[in-house]
């Protein structure tokens, strides 16, 4: 047992964790690393997403004898052109809807107050909820005060605004360079050479195989998720236009963004649309719910199976449990990254199991 590879591997992992724990107690060693990680995390995250979107097209151009640098330049021009086209096409509509929303906020707040007062007077609601807790006026006043206080603190906090602006500027500057080098070094065997240099040969092949599988599954997941979200946003926008819902584009974009969150996203994205529909009329609220149900059914029955397929091989129950645990540990960001991280960990565990299973089989022979 003491000489087995399983025991030595477990001992190495425990020693690694022990070194990390002891090092974390020495703040001047890990604090700079944490600061650097926080500063560059979103830049690497955005670069990774853009990498998985763009590298199939770069590879396609490169296979047609176009130099890789030129292929990357073409993709950059395409990205810029699509961004300009998107701004020119939906920018005026968004500007108009935001202007209307800013003008109508007091009116909508008054309508919401009247609606809550009507709900407060319903006998069935009084039986279900404690009347003392059912103080909508107090609830609205506290919510308004909280929002106003937060806006005031943000407006008066120059340091916070400067820090946020600096982070945005840093991300905008760093992402194109990161993306360029990620696309440039793909298929050059850089990761394989690093693994071969620092990892024993008996492990190198298995590690490179696991990394290749991770890259393939993450690429499928990111590309599929973006296509699904865009399709859901377009379908929701068309449906909202058909029924005449106010602020249709803003609400459709919100639904498209929240659809990134597995399972919970569609429900979160539907809340503002349902509220806006209810403020227009009860019939409009029902129409909004019907549109959202139809869109989600199309997404789950038609779009996702065709785009995503079963490439991740995760059951719905596993996804729900992973999302709940990730939300508890990492908040909203944990929920968004839960499925990719779980997929990576699943691949690692599967390859470790296969390695020790093969090693045990060879020892028995």
PyMOL commands that set and color helices and strands:
alter all, ss='L'
color gray80, all
select helices_A, chain A and resi 5-24+27-63+68-120+123-128+136-156+158-185+190-198+201-243+248-258+264-280+282-307+316-364
alter helices_A, ss='H'
color red, helices_A
deselect
rebuild
show_as cartoon
